[in-house]
Amino acid sequence: MDFLVAQVVGRKYSAAFGFESDADATKCAAIIRKATAPKKKDKNPKPAL
C-alpha cells in the first residue's frame, strides 16, 4: 500500500487506498469488500431472556 486517506464526518466513514500496482489493488479489493460487507441478520433470532 502506498497511501491511505480516511475521514469521519458525523457517523459516516470514508477512505481512499493507494496501491503500487493494479495487481495489488485487485487482490486487496476483495479483502476490503469482505471486511466492509454488512452483517447478515439472523432469520431466527433468539428470544430475549
FIKEDREN-38734 format. One record per residue: residue number from 1; residue in three letters; x, y, z of N, C-alpha, C, O in turn. Coordinates in Angstrom, 2 decimals. Layout:
N
  pos  code      n_X      n_Y      n_Z     ca_X     ca_Y     ca_Z      c_X      c_Y      c_Z      o_X      o_Y      o_Z
  NUM   ALA        X        Y        Z        X        Y        Z        X        Y        Z        X        Y        Z
...
% end
This chain:
49
  pos  code      n_X      n_Y      n_Z     ca_X     ca_Y     ca_Z      c_X      c_Y      c_Z      o_X      o_Y      o_Z
    1   MET     0.85    -1.16     0.00     0.00     0.00     0.00     0.91     1.23     0.00     1.85     1.33     0.78
    2   ASP     0.59     2.16    -0.90     1.37     3.40    -0.97     0.83     4.47    -0.03     1.60     5.18     0.62
    3   PHE    -0.51     4.58     0.05    -1.07     5.60     0.93    -2.46     5.23     1.37    -3.12     4.37     0.79
    4   LEU    -2.91     5.90     2.42    -4.25     5.74     2.97    -4.72     7.11     3.46    -4.02     7.77     4.21
    5   VAL    -5.91     7.52     3.01    -6.52     8.76     3.47    -7.90     8.39     3.99    -8.68     7.76     3.27
    6   ALA    -8.22     8.76     5.23    -9.51     8.42     5.82   -10.09     9.64     6.52    -9.37    10.51     6.99
    7   GLN   -11.42     9.67     6.57   -12.09    10.76     7.28   -13.38    10.27     7.89   -13.97     9.28     7.45
    8   VAL   -13.80    10.98     8.92   -15.07    10.70     9.60   -15.85    12.00     9.64   -15.34    13.04    10.08
    9   VAL   -17.10    11.94     9.18   -17.99    13.10     9.24   -19.27    12.62     9.91   -20.05    11.87     9.32
   10   GLY   -19.47    13.04    11.14   -20.63    12.55    11.90   -20.49    11.05    12.11   -19.54    10.58    12.73
   11   ARG   -21.47    10.30    11.59   -21.44     8.84    11.72   -21.02     8.15    10.44   -21.14     6.93    10.33
   12   LYS   -20.52     8.90     9.46   -20.09     8.35     8.16   -18.57     8.27     8.09   -17.87     9.19     8.50
   13   TYR   -18.08     7.15     7.57   -16.65     6.93     7.41   -16.35     6.77     5.93   -17.14     6.17     5.19
   14   SER   -15.22     7.30     5.48   -14.79     7.07     4.11   -13.26     6.98     4.10   -12.58     7.52     4.97
   15   ALA   -12.74     6.27     3.09   -11.30     6.09     2.99   -10.90     5.90     1.53   -11.69     5.39     0.73
   16   ALA    -9.69     6.30     1.21    -9.11     6.07    -0.11    -7.77     5.36     0.09    -6.94     5.80     0.89
   17   PHE    -7.59     4.27    -0.63    -6.37     3.49    -0.54    -5.61     3.61    -1.85    -6.21     3.59    -2.92
   18   GLY    -4.30     3.73    -1.78    -3.47     3.78    -2.98    -2.51     2.60    -2.99    -1.84     2.32    -1.99
   19   PHE    -2.44     1.92    -4.13    -1.58     0.74    -4.26    -0.56     0.96    -5.37    -0.78     1.77    -6.27
   20   GLU     0.55     0.24    -5.29     1.62     0.39    -6.27     1.23    -0.13    -7.65     1.64     0.44    -8.66
   21   SER     0.45    -1.20    -7.69     0.12    -1.80    -8.99    -1.35    -2.19    -9.04    -2.02    -2.30    -8.02
   22   ASP    -1.82    -2.40   -10.26    -3.20    -2.86   -10.45    -3.41    -4.24    -9.83    -4.49    -4.54    -9.32
   23   ALA    -2.38    -5.08    -9.88    -2.49    -6.41    -9.29    -2.70    -6.34    -7.78    -3.52    -7.06    -7.23
   24   ASP    -1.96    -5.47    -7.13    -2.12    -5.28    -5.68    -3.52    -4.75    -5.36    -4.16    -5.22    -4.41
   25   ALA    -3.99    -3.79    -6.14    -5.32    -3.21    -5.92    -6.41    -4.26    -6.11    -7.35    -4.31    -5.32
   26   THR    -6.29    -5.08    -7.13    -7.29    -6.13    -7.39    -7.32    -7.13    -6.26    -8.40    -7.54    -5.82
   27   LYS    -6.15    -7.54    -5.79    -6.07    -8.52    -4.71    -6.69    -7.98    -3.42    -7.41    -8.70    -2.73
   28   CYS    -6.41    -6.75    -3.11    -6.90    -6.16    -1.87    -8.36    -5.73    -1.94    -9.02    -5.64    -0.90
   29   ALA    -8.88    -5.47    -3.14   -10.28    -5.03    -3.27   -11.24    -6.06    -2.70   -12.20    -5.70    -2.01
   30   ALA   -11.00    -7.34    -2.97   -11.87    -8.40    -2.43   -11.81    -8.45    -0.91   -12.83    -8.64    -0.25
   31   ILE   -10.63    -8.27    -0.36   -10.46    -8.28     1.10   -11.19    -7.09     1.72   -11.86    -7.24     2.75
   32   ILE   -11.07    -5.93     1.11   -11.73    -4.73     1.64   -13.24    -4.87     1.55   -13.95    -4.52     2.50
   33   ARG   -13.76    -5.39     0.43   -15.22    -5.59     0.30   -15.74    -6.56     1.35   -16.80    -6.33     1.93
   34   LYS   -15.01    -7.62     1.59   -15.44    -8.60     2.58   -15.46    -7.99     3.98   -16.36    -8.27     4.77
   35   ALA   -14.48    -7.17     4.29   -14.39    -6.54     5.61   -15.50    -5.52     5.83   -15.92    -5.30     6.96
   36   THR   -15.97    -4.87     4.75   -16.97    -3.83     4.88   -18.38    -4.31     4.57   -19.32    -3.51     4.60
   37   ALA   -18.55    -5.59     4.26   -19.89    -6.11     3.94   -20.79    -6.02     5.17   -20.34    -6.27     6.29
   38   PRO   -22.07    -5.65     4.96   -22.99    -5.59     6.11   -23.18    -6.97     6.72   -23.18    -7.98     6.02
   39   LYS   -23.35    -6.98     8.01   -23.57    -8.24     8.71   -24.96    -8.77     8.37   -25.92    -8.01     8.28
   40   LYS   -25.06   -10.09     8.16   -26.35   -10.71     7.85   -27.18   -10.83     9.12   -26.67   -11.17    10.19
   41   LYS   -28.46   -10.54     8.98   -29.37   -10.66    10.12   -29.78   -12.11    10.29   -29.97   -12.83     9.31
   42   ASP   -29.91   -12.53    11.53   -30.32   -13.89    11.85   -31.81   -14.04    11.54   -32.62   -13.25    12.03
   43   LYS   -32.17   -15.06    10.73   -33.57   -15.27    10.37   -34.39   -15.76    11.56   -35.60   -15.54    11.60
   44   ASN   -33.76   -16.42    12.51   -34.44   -16.94    13.68   -33.78   -16.37    14.93   -33.00   -17.05    15.59
   45   PRO   -34.09   -15.12    15.26   -33.44   -14.52    16.43   -33.87   -15.22    17.72   -35.01   -15.68    17.85
   46   LYS   -32.94   -15.28    18.66   -33.23   -15.90    19.94   -34.07   -14.95    20.78   -33.84   -13.74    20.77
   47   PRO   -35.05   -15.47    21.50   -35.88   -14.59    22.34   -35.08   -14.00    23.49   -34.18   -14.65    24.03
   48   ALA   -35.42   -12.78    23.87   -34.73   -12.12    24.98   -35.11   -12.82    26.29   -36.25   -13.26    26.47
   49   LEU   -34.17   -12.92    27.16   -34.44   -13.58    28.45   -34.95   -12.62    29.47   -35.23   -13.02    30.61
% end
